[in-house]
Amino acid sequence: MVLPTRPQAQSLTVLDNRTGKVFEFPIENNSIEASHFKDLVEPGQDEPLRIYDPAFQNTAVAKSAICYIDGDKGILHYRGYPIEELAEKSTFLEVAYLLIYGELPTKPQADEWSHQIMRHTFLHFQVGQLMKNFNYDAHPMGMFISVMAGMSTFHAEANPSLTNTDLYLKNEKIRNQQIHRILGKAATIAASSYRHRIGREHNMPRNNLSYTENFLFMMDHLSEENYMPNPVLSKALDVLFILHADHELNCSTAAMRHISSSKVDPYCAVAGAAAALYGPLHGGACEAVLRMLEEIGSKENVPAFLEGVKKKERKLMGFGHRIYKNYDPRARIIKKTAYQVFEVVGSEPLIDIAIALEQAALSDPYFIERQLYPNVDFYSGLIYKAMGFPTDFFPVLFATPRVAGWLAHWNEAVVDEGGKIWRPRQIYTGHEKRSYIPSEYRKNNIQTAPPQISPFSKRSMVATWSSKL
């Protein structure tokens, strides 16, 4: 065995101790191609070495220019712009444009973009009828997912066929048409699911309002003349929508890319991504925070609760993150926004418990050593609760703005000419080849094969075998 005398500076040298072979893999963008490990094959084996990474904890599956996160420093950028600046100075629709197309829009571009989105907020009559057919207590997120998937049946041109799988790759106009429709109608579907949940007729959109103003109008308008949502609450929701618009390859966004790699229409892909977000470990996390704060009950109970967390008797929700090992930058912004909302609707009693819990945890060595800081879910649920949203609607409030991020990743992925259908590999841990056992020879889940017999003695041997069972 001879090691390379002058390996490349940006490379990884691998010694396979099984064969004595040395490999040099180039490092690009601080990563190496997993396919290089296909060259590492154990003698006498056909299968190459696999990279085993359960839950994708250290695996990059896509190249993207949309979202940048530095978890150690608590940094989040959309297309290079710090999230703090966008939340303070921008609007949700402008940020959606930035995520999808790569640059902040000019004034004419912003006006046209807003016009196209808002004119597509109206639902087909039959879609409205579909929503009315859900059970009275249907979960809003289940309605959101189902109706989004059903939208694909209303837009045949959105469905690439096997003979035209490059539909979106070649036709930017068709891509943009679907983007306008999905982003515009997402808010209407969400608001309609809320109205259905509380037993009220759906409101028609108002395309002379901003995105979040229209969203609140469709949810809250009753019979008032010239009703307008509160501007402070509209701005607060706009900020929350910006903060939730994208967050790199989280579970739902990875699902969006995975599903889209099959060239399915974007409506079904968005529905699949929303289904991933529906899970309590993803979009349902802020609801879990509220339930935790209600369980604590008062500031005085915080120390005892944290002791229970240390003893593994309680779960600390809203703290910690797979990526962030520092304070989630979105949590700082949301905390500030919460007080602006409380000035309008009144203070949310749980906020005092939340602040006491945060202060206690951030001064406790146990949580400091484990890098457990508040994340975006810790305060967002308090704002939603104060604004009067029911807890089962929280995932929909997450999914609606995240549609912008999903569409940005879809738009980026479908134009990648080198893109392939995603197909991860597994580590097989099951049985080796086995022979089929007829049901009469199976007992107590222990499958024992009958002895091999000749056709001349088959009848007597089967009788003997059956008596043993």
N, C-alpha and C positions, 0 to 999 in steps of 0.2 A: 504494500500500500504506500502510495506517495501522495502527500498532501500538496495542493497547489502552492507554488513558490510565491507567486505574486497575484493573489486573488484581487478581484475588483473591489474598490472601496465600498461601492453600493451593491453588496451582494451578501448572500448567506452560504457558508460552506457547510455541507451536511455529510457526515460520515455514517454510512449504513453498516453497523457492526455485524450484521448478519452475513453480508457479502464482502465487506472490506472495501466497497466502492465509495468514492468521494464524488459529491455533486456540488456544483456551484450554481445557485439560483440568483438571478438579478433581483434587486430591491427597487421597486418603483412606487412612488407615492407612499412610502413607508409601509409597503405590503409586498407579499410575494404571491405569485400565481399558484393556487392549490394544485393545478393540473401538472405542475412540475414533479409532484410527488408520484405521478403515475410511473415514473422511471424506477422507483424503488420497489422492486419485486423480490420476495423471498424465494430462494432456490426451490424448485419443485412446486411452486404455487402459481396460479394464473392471475389472482387478484392483486392489484397494486396496493400500496400503502394508502390508507384513507386518513383524512383529517377529521377527527371526531370532536365535534363542538356542539354539545346539546344546548338548545335554545339560542344558538348563534351568539354566544357571549363574546367571541373574539373573531368573528368572521365577517368580512366585507363581501356583500353579494352584488353590489352595484357601484358604478361611478356616477356621482351626482354633483351638480353645481348649485343646488337649491338651498340647502340648509347646512350651517356649520355649528357644531357644538364642541366646546372644550369643557368637559365635565369637571376637571380638576380646578379650573379657574372660574367656573360658573358663567360661561360665555355662551350666548346664543345669537347667531346672525342669520338673517334671511338675505341671501344673495349678497352678502358682505355688509349689510346694514345692521347695526346693533338693534336688538329688539327693543331696548329702552327708547331709542330715538323714534322708531316706527310707532310704538305705542303712544308716545307723546304727541307726535307731529302728523301722523298719517291717518288714513281711514282704512277700514277693512277692505273695501273694493280696490283701493289703490294698492294695498299689500297683496291682494289676490292677483292683481295684474303683475306685480313684481315677481311673485313666486312662479307664475305660469310662463311669463315671457322674458324674464331675466333682468329687466330694467324698470325703474319707476316711469310711469307714463307722463308724456307731455300734457299740457292742458287740453289740446284737441283730442289726444288719445284717451285721456281720462273721461272726457265728456262722452265720447263714442262708446267706450267700454261700459260706462255706467248705463247709457241708453240701451245697449244691447242686453245687458244683464237684467235690467228692470223690465224691459218689454217681454222678457221670457219668464217672468214670474207667474204668469197665468197658466193654470192647469187645464188640460183637455177635460171636457164635461164628463167623459166616461171615467177619467182618473178620479174626479171628485166623487162619482158614484161608487167607485171601488172602495174609497176610504169610508164611505158611509155604511158599507156592508160589514165592516169589522164589528166585533162584539163591543158592547158598551164599555167594558172594562179592559179592552185590548191595551197592551203596553205600548206607549208612544214609539218606543224604539223598534218594536216589532212592526208597527205600521210603517215607519220610515223606511225600514229595510225592504219590506214587501212592495211598497209603492215604487220605490226607486228601481227595483228589479223589473217591476211591471212596466215602467216607462219605456223599456227597450222594445216592447211590442208595439209602441206607437210611432217609432221612428225607424223604419226598415233600412234607411240609408246608413244607419249607424252600425249595422251588422256586417262586418267583413265576412266573405264566404271563403271556402277553400280555394276558389279560383281567383280570389282578389284579397289575399291576406295583407297586401301592402297598401290597403285603402288609406289608412291614416298617415302612413309614411309619405305617400305621394300627394295627398290632398289636404293642404293646410286649411282650406275653407271648410271642409267637412269636420275637421278637428275642432275648429273654432266654433262651429255651429253647435256641436255637442257640449262644449265647454260653457257657452252662453246658456244653453238650456238647463244643464245640470245645476250650475251655480245659481241660476235664477230661480229654478223650481225647488231647490233644496229648502230654501226658507219657507216657501209656501207649503210644501209637504209637512215640514216640521210644525208650522203654526196650525195647520189643519188637523194634525194628529193631536195637538193640545186641545183644540176646540172640541174634537170628537170625544176626547177623554173626559171633558167636563160637561158634555151634553149640550153643546151650543152649535148653531149653524156656522159653517165656515165663512170667513170674511174674504171678499175679493181683494186682491193686492192693490196698492196705490203706487204707481210707478213714478209719481212726482216726489216721493220721499227717498231718503237714503236707504241703504240696504237694511240697517238695523232698525231705523224708524219704521219702515214698512213691516218688518218682522214683528215688532211690538204692536203696531196697529192691527195687523191681522189676528194677533192673539187676544187683544184686550178691548177692541172697539165693540160697543154694544149699540145703543141707539142715540148716542150723543151727536149733535151737529158739530161739524168742523173739529172732530176729535183729533188731537195730536199727542203723541207720547211725550212724556217728560224729557226735555233735552239732556238733563244730567244722566238719567237712566239710559237713554239712547247712546250717549257717549260712553258710559261705563260698559254697556254691552258691546259696543264697537271695539273697545280696548280688549275686552275678554275674547272677542272673536279674533282679533289680531294675534293675541298670545296663543290661541289654540289652533291657528291656521296650519302650522306645520311643525314637525319636530323630528326631522330626519327619518330613519327607517325604524320607527316604532312598529309594534305588532300590526296595527291596521294598515299603515303605509306599506309595510313589507307585503302584506296580503294583497294590497292594490297592485303592486308591481308583479307579484307572483301570478295572480289571476290574469292580469293584462298580458302577460307573456304568451298566453294561449291565443291572443288576438281576438278575445271576446269583446263585445261592445262595452263602452265605458259605463253604461248604466248598471249592468250586471256586476262589473268590477267594483264600482262604488258601493253597491249593495253588499258585496262580499267583504269589502273593507269595513263597512259599517257594522256588519255582523261580528267582525273581529273586535271592533271597538266596544260592542255591546257587553262584552265580558266584564265581570266585576274587578278583574285585575287591571283593566285598562280604562274604559270610559265610566265605569261605575265606582271609581275610587273616591271621588269627592262625596258621593252619597255615604260611603263607609266612614269618611271623616265626620260627617254630621252625626251619624249614629254613635260614633265613639265619644264625641263631645257631649251628646245627650246622656250617654252612659256615665260619664264622669260627673255630670250634674252641677258641680260648683268648683270655684277656684280652690277651695280648701281641700278638695279631693284629688287635686293634681299630684301631689307628692306620693300618695298611696298608689295612684294609678301607675305612675312611672316605676315604682318599686315592683308592681305586678308585671310590667313589661320586662324588667330586668330578670325576673324569675320565670319568664316565658309563659306567664299566666294570662297576659293581655297582649294585644297587638297594637302597635303605635301606627296609626294610619296617617297618611299625608306627609310622612317623613321618609327621607331616603329616595334614591332613584338609581336605576340600573346604570345610567350614564353620569349623572351629576354626583361628584364627591365634594361638592361645595354647595352654597346656598343657590337654589334654583332662581335665576334672574327673573323669571316670570312671577314667582311668589312675591318678590319685593314690590313689583308693579301692582299686583292684585291687592296686596295689603293696603296700599295707598288708595286704590280705587274703592275698596270696601268702605272706607270712611266717607268718601264722597257720596256713595249710595246711601249710607246711614243718615246723612244730613237731610236727605229727601224723604226716606221711608221710615226713619226712626232706627234706633240702634237694635241690632240683633243680639239678644242676651248671650248667645253662645260665643260671641266675639271675646268677651272677657275671659272665658275659660280657655279659648284658643290662644290668646296672648300669654296667659299665665303658663300654659303648657309649653308654648314655644320658648319662653324665657327660661323655664326650668330645665328643659331638655338641652338647650344650647349652653347652659352653664354646668352641665353634668358631665364629668369625664367619660362615663360609660357611653354616652351618645356621641360625644366629641371624637373619641377614639374610633368609633365605627362610622364616622363621617355621615351622620344622620342629620340632615337639614330639612326644613320645610320645602315641599315641592309645590307645583302649581295647583294641586288638588286641595291643599290645606285651607286656603281661604276662598277659593272659587265657589264652593258649595254654600258658604255663608252668604255670599252676595246673592246667589240664585235664590236662597231661602228668603232673604230679606226682600227681594223683589217679587216674591209670591209664587215662584215656580215650585210645583210639586217635585218631590225627590225622584220619582220615576221618570221625570222629564229631563233630568240632568244629562244623561247620555246623549239625548238629542241636541242639547245645547252645546255639547262637545262635537258631535258629528257634523252639524251644520257648517261651522267655519272650517272644520278639517277637510271638508269637500274641496276647498281651494288647494290645500296641500296635496290631496290625493290626485287631483287633476293635473297639478304641476308635475308630479312624478310620472303620471300616465303620459303626459305630453312629451316629457323628456325621454321616456323609455321607448315609446312607439316609433320615434324617429331615429333610434339607434339601429343603423343598418346591420350591425354585428350582433344585435340582440337575438337570443335564442329562448325557447321555452324553458322555464325553470324546472329543474329536475334534480333535487338533492339526492344524495346516496344515503344508505343506512348501513349500520353494523349489524349483520345478521347474527342472532344469538339463539336461534331455534334448533329443532332437531335436524339431524342429517337425514338422508333419504330413508323413508319408511314404506312398507307395503300396506296397502289398504286392508283393513280388518272388517269383515261383515258384522253387522250390528248384533247378530246373535252370539258373537264371541267377545263382546265388550261388557265389562262389568266393573262398577265402581270407578269409572274413568281410567281403569287400567286395561290397556289393550294388549292382549296376549294372542299371538297368532296361532292358529291351529297347526298341528304338525303337517309337514308335507306328506301327502299320501298319493298312492297310485290310483288311477281311475278304477282299478279292479276291487280295491278295498274301501272305497270312498264311503259307502253307506254305513258300514260297521264302525269306521273311525269317527265319523260325525256323531254317531250315537254315543260313543264312548266320551268324546269331547264335551258334548252337551250335558252329560251326567255330572261332569266335574264342575260345570257352572252352577 
